């Protein structure tokens, strides 16, 4: 029974990056032996165990064989006779198929170290083509490692294009696609994820609306901009990606991606606001129009989401920065109206609502009125 450190931990160590998760593969053992040694089994589909002390994951060496379409269609074989090389062969990319012995020696049958030096993302074997999820994973690694100079090898890109042509991508489950999208949106260079999907032909299958040549650069520009903002949330990143689209189209795509409601709502607001922002004259802004936008955004109940909306609009409509600044100013002065103070003055019911609106309108009017020079 031998244990080897595998996958991301070995790769990141070789790249000089912080190692976050350590996964192990065990060769020559049975589930019974693992349990006898104090390990706790957690894997349902195949034997995975938690170390009794470190709680790190130890998986028994296994092979996978394609049985059907999509990424579900696999049968798994795990037994003491499965070798380390057989286990490594089933992995996606060579940089993820390096193992390290407990003594510190590297086992690298597929030349992952060479690809780390050459900054190449390369498939381990032709078995790569059996799992369409690997297209998304490869694109995500491109997004993570682009700042280090990594690109997808020509052979792997050609293989992914063949997978798209044979319809493998059509069998991806939306929930699984969203998981990869969400993770990719937070990688070091999220636009690289969509560049790879675009280049291999998977983007027209997964997000056809942003594929056209007049839309894709705008989506990438907005995404890059939002990515530079400190700790921008998933909903802001998705809204930036979909920002060039019409409101109904963006909402339908967000729903089809199975994005959470917060993501859907911000994408809807950004795309609904885009034409309205463009219609405002920044030299002669109409206070009532600005107040209507604040109402539409539900600023009064969702102030944090409104700030997200402004930050995405600043990226998606950089040429309208003056108008967006006016909207920010309007929000600041309008939220200064205190309904409790008006209530204390005797306003109530519909009268109170009208007075709150009038006071907000007056403050916005004063704040955005053109100044004479």
N, C-alpha and C positions, 0 to 999 in steps of 0.2 A: 504494500500500500504506500503510494507516494503522492505528496501534494505539491502542486505547482501554482505560483502566482501567475495570473493570466490577464489578458485583455488590457483595459484602460490604465490600470495601475502600472503595468510594465511600460506601456507606450508613453504615458505622461512622465514617468521617471526618466526615460531616455530623452525626452524633449526638454527636460529640466523644469517641468511644471509641477505644481503642487499635486500630490496624490490624495484624492478625496476618498474613493471607495476601493477596497482591496477585495478582489474575487479570486477564489481558488478552484482548481480542478483536481479531482482525486482519481488516480489511476490504480486499478487493481483491487478495488474494494467493493463490497456489497452493502446495501442499505442496513442489513443486520449488523455488520461489523461497525458501521458508522454509529448506529444507535448504541452499540455496546461500549463505544468509546466516549459516550456522553453527548454526542451531537444530537440536535433536535431537528427533525424533518419538517420542512416548510413547503417544499415544492409539491404541487398537485400533479402537474403534467409530466414532470421528470424529477429524479431524485436530487433535491437541493437541501442542504443541512446548514444549521447555524452552529458555529464553534461554541463549545460550552463556556469559554472564557471571553474571547474577543468579540463574539457575536457576528464575525465575518462569515460570508456565504461560501460554502464548499459544495460544489456540484460534482456528481460522479461523471466521469468521462462518458461522452455519448456520441452517437452519430444520428443524423436525420436523413430521412428519405422522402422525396416528394411523392405524394399520392393523389393530390387534387389541385385545383386552381387557388390562386391567392396565397396569403401567408398562413392560412389555417391548415392547408393541405399537406401536413407532414406526419410521418410516423417516427417515433423516437426509439432508438435502441440503446440501452445502457446496461453494461455488464462488465465484469472484471477484465474481460479480454479486449476491451476497446482501448486502443493505444492513445498516447498523448497527441501524436501527429494526426490521428483520425479525428480527434476532438477539435484540434486547431483547424483542420481542413474545412470544417463546416462553418467557420466564422466568415464574416463579410469581407473585411479589408485586411491586407497583409500587416498593416501597422497595429491591428488589433489581434493578430494571431501569433504573438510572441509570448513564450512562457519563461518563467524564472524558477529555478530550483530553490529549495530552502537553503542551499549553500551559496546562492547568488549567481550561479551559472545560467546563461541564457540559452533557451532552445528556440531556434528560429528557422524552421524548415521551409518557410515560404518567403524568406529574405525581406522581412518587414523592416529590419534595420537599414537595409539599402534604400528602401522607399522613404524612410524617415530622413535619411541624408539627402535624397533626391527631392524631398518634399512632394511626394506623389501619393495620391489615394488610389490604390490598385486592388482589384478583387483577388481573393485567394484562389478561387477555382471557378470553373463553369457553373458550379452549383449555386453561385451568386444569383444566376438568372431564375432560380426556382422561387425566390421570395421577393415580390415587388416592393415590400417594405424597405428593402435594402437600397432602393433608389432614393427614398426619403432620408435614410440614415446617411448615405454617402453625401447627399446634398447638405445635410446638417453638419457633418464633419468638415465639409468645405467651408461652411459658415463659421465654424469654430476656429479652424486653422488657417484661413486665408491670411490673417495678419502675420503668420509665420511663413508665408510663401507657398502653402500647399495648393495644388491643383489636382483635378481628376485626370488620371492617365487616359490617353487616347483609346486604349483597348477597353477600359472600363466604361468610358463614355459611349463607345460603339455598342457594347453589350447592353447598356441601359436603353439605348435607342431601339435596339432589337426587342427588348422586353416591352417597350411601349407599343411598338408595331404589332406584336403578337397579342396585345390586349391584356397582358398581365396586370397593368396598373388599374384597369377597370374593375378588378376584383378586390381592391383595397376597401376596407370598412371605414366609413367617415369618422367614427370615434377614434380610430387608430391614426388616421391621417391628421386629425386635430391635435393629438398628443405630440406628434412630430413637428407640426406647424408651430405649436405653442413653444416648444423647446427651441426651435430654430429662431423664432422671433427674438429670443434672448441671448443668442450666441454673439460672439465677438463681431462678426460681420454678417448680420442677418440677410442682407441683400444677396450674398453669395449663394444662399439656399435657393433663392428664386432664379438666380442666374443659371445654376446647374439644372434645375427643373426645366427652365426655358430651353437650354441648349440640348437636352436629351429628348425633348418633345413631351415631357410629362405635364408641363404646366397647362397646355390646352385641355388636358383631361381633368386636371384637379381644380384649376382656377382659370377657366377659359376667358373670363371677362377682362383680366389684366394682361392677357397675352398680346393684343394688337400693338403694333409698333408705336402708335400715337399715345398709348396708355401706359405701357410697361415702364418707360423711363420716368414718367411722372410718379408712378407708384414707388419706384426704387428711390427716387430723390426724397420723397416725403418720408419713407421708412428710414433712410440714412439720417435724416434730420432729427426725427423723433428718437432714434437710437442714441444720438449724442446728448439728449437731455438726461439729466440725472435720474436714475431709477425709474424710467418710464415703464408703466404697467403694460401687461399684455393687451388690454383693450385699446390703449393709445396706439400701440404698434400695429394691431390689426386695422384700426380705423385709418391709420396713415396708408397702409397697403391698399385699402379699398377706396381711398379718398378721391381718385379721379372718376369714380363711377357715379351713375345716377342713384338717387336714394333707394328706389325700389330694387334695383339690380344689386346694390351693395348689401341690402338687408337679406335678399334671397340667398346670396352667396354665403353670408355669415351664418345663416340658418343651415344651409346645405353642408357647411363645414362642421356643424354641430358645436359652434362657438357658444360659450356661456352667454346668458342674457345681458350681462354688463357689456360684453364685447359687441353684441348685436346692437344694443341701444346707442353706444357711442359711435359706431360706424353709421348708424342711421342719422344721428344728429349732425355729424361732420358733413355727410353728403347732402343733407337737407339744407344746411347753412351755406354751403359753397355758393350756389347761385344767388342766394339772398345777400350775402356779403358783397358779392360783385355788383349788385344792383344799387348799393348805397354810394352816394356821392360824398367822399370824405371831406370835401370843402364845404358842403351844405348838408350835413347829416340831419335826418329827421328824428327827433327825440322819440316820437311815438313808435317808429319802426324799430329803433334800438330796444325800446321797452318790450315790444312784442317778441323780439328775439330772446330777451331774458326770460320772458314767460314761457316761450316755446322750449327753452333749455331747462325749465324747471329749476332756475337758479336758486329760488327761495328755499327749496327742500333739498337740492342736490348741489351745494356750492363747490364741493370737491370735484364732482364730475364736470362742472362748468369750467373749472381751471384746466382740466384735461382737454376739454373741447377746444379751448383757446390755444393751448399748446400745439395740438394737432393742426388746427387751422393755420397757425403761424408757419408750420412746415409745408402744408398742402397749398397754401395761398400766400407765399412769401411776397408776391407783388401787391398784396392787399394789406400790408402791415399797418398802414395808417388807419384803415377802417377797423381792423382788429384791435388796435390800441384804443380807438374810440369806444368799442364795445366793452373793453376791459375797464375803461374809465366809467362808463355808464353803470356797469355792474357794481363798481366800488361805491359810487354815490347812492345808487338805488337801494343797496342793502343797508345803508345808514338810516333808512326810515324805520322808526320804531312803532309798530302797531300798538304796543301797550300804552305808549304815550298818547296816541290818538284815542284809544279806548278810554283813557282817563279824562279826556276832554269831552266825553259824552257821545262819541261816534259809536254806532253799533250796527250789526246786520249788514245790509247792502250798502248803507251809507258809509260804514267803516271801510268796506272794500273799495268804494269809489274814492274815498279820501286818501287811502293808501296809494292807489294808482295815481291820483292827481299829484300827491307829494313826490312820488318817485319820478313822475314825468317832469315836474318843475325842476327837480335837482339835476336830472339828466340834461334838460334844456340849458340850464345855467352852465353845466360842466363842459358841454360840447359845442356851445355857441361859438361861431367864428369870432376871433378877436381882431380888432382893427389895428393896423400897424401904421 
